[in-house]
Amino acid sequence: MIILEDTVEPYWHFLLWLAAMQILSVIDILLYILLYPAKLIFAILGFRMVDYSNTVGVLKRKNIYVFIKENPGTCVSEIANNMGLNRGTLRYHLAVLEAENLVESHNDHGRVRYFQNSSTFDEKEKLVISALQNEIARKIICNILDEECNTNRILLYQQEFLKVRLPGI
């Protein structure tokens, strides 16, 4: 059995550590301006600089964002098939775009649909767009709008959703 001993660090150690980090960040900025490869020193020390300001700058991410903007309510499989991307890679880029509030996801009965996050669509419009993405629902809505049917039986018969003919039709 190993007994660990509690030690109390003085407050001035913490202040010294903060001052050292401040000096290192100033040196980091100067080296970044003067010598870009010097960033390796700080990477070895365990520091990492993440730049989220260029979120859409990555070509794949930019193309994904443009695709979602042009095809609101699209899902992962549609994006992957149209753009030829691996679904894992696509999910990573979608997570980055969501983290930066460029796109937002909408759950549609188990399918996640993506929309541009610019308050373009409210929740009701997202539901309509999601419904219109489904081929069967789109056919039903078009028939109702065209006034080609007035009952559910006629609608089912016209769309040939049932392989077996219903009795009485």
Secondary structure, DSSP 8 states (H G I E B T S, - for coil): ----------HHHHHHHHHHHHHHHHHHHHHHHH-GGGHHHHHHTT------TTGGGSHHHHHHHHHHHHSTTEEHHHHHHHHT--HHHHHHHHHHHHHTTSEEEEEETTEEEEEESSS-S-HHHHHHHHHHHSHHHHHHHHHHHTT--SSHHHHHHHHT--SS--TT-
